Amino acid sequence: MLPKNQRLRLSQDLSATVRSGVRSGRRNVVLYARRQSEPGNGDRVGFIVSKAVGIAVKRNLTKRRMREIARELRTDDGNLDIVVRALPGAAELDWVELKTQVSTAWASVVRKCGDR
């Protein structure tokens, strides 16, 4: 589990990141990122897993997997807000494929935010 200061929990933060951030999509996940308005705690991560992904058990499993992947990828010296959105096929992926898709999209949004 990510500590509170490393999570995006307010809907305003999630919406702002999705609307004004850079985007990188893969087959089953989409990541959005933008620079934090008040940097200081490292990267913060939020998750969007809709009912289209599946029943509650599948949604929660997908969210737990993505949270663990994000915990491994985030940095304490970063200053990005990152939103990970699961698309309907994400629940059917095995661990390796989900990690590959999230990792490559993560690297892409971090690179795009660095270019700005």
Residue pairs with C-beta under 8 A, 6 or more apart in sequence:
1 67
2 45
2 67
2 70
2 71
2 74
5 41
5 44
6 41
6 42
6 43
6 44
6 45
6 74
7 44
7 45
7 46
8 14
8 17
8 44
8 45
8 46
8 81
8 82
8 83
9 46
13 44
13 46
13 81
14 46
14 48
14 83
16 34
16 81
17 32
17 33
17 34
17 46
17 81
17 82
17 83
18 32
18 48
18 83
18 85
20 34
21 32
21 33
21 34
21 81
21 83
21 109
21 113
22 32
22 33
22 34
22 109
22 112
22 113
22 116
23 30
23 31
23 32
23 109
24 30
24 31
24 105
24 108
24 109
24 112
25 31
25 105
26 101
26 102
26 104
26 105
27 87
27 89
27 101
28 86
28 87
28 88
28 89
28 90
28 93
28 98
28 101
29 66
29 84
29 85
29 86
29 87
29 90
29 98
29 101
29 102
29 105
30 84
30 85
30 87
30 105
31 82
31 83
31 84
31 85
31 102
31 105
31 106
31 108
31 109
32 82
32 83
32 85
32 109
33 80
33 81
33 82
33 83
33 109
33 110
33 112
33 113
34 80
34 81
34 113
35 79
35 80
35 81
35 113
35 116
36 44
36 79
36 80
36 81
39 79
40 79
42 74
42 75
42 76
42 77
42 78
42 79
43 74
43 75
43 76
43 78
43 79
43 80
43 81
43 82
44 80
44 81
44 82
45 67
45 70
45 74
45 82
45 83
45 84
46 81
46 82
46 83
46 84
47 63
47 66
47 67
47 70
47 83
47 84
47 85
47 86
48 83
48 84
48 85
48 86
49 59
49 62
49 63
49 66
49 85
49 86
49 90
50 59
50 86
51 59
52 87
52 88
53 59
53 62
53 86
53 87
53 88
53 90
53 91
54 62
54 88
54 91
58 91
59 86
59 91
61 91
62 86
62 90
62 91
62 98
63 86
65 95
65 98
66 84
66 86
66 90
66 98
66 102
69 98
69 99
69 102
69 103
70 82
70 84
70 102
70 106
73 102
73 103
73 106
74 82
78 110
80 109
80 110
80 113
82 106
82 109
84 102
90 98
93 101
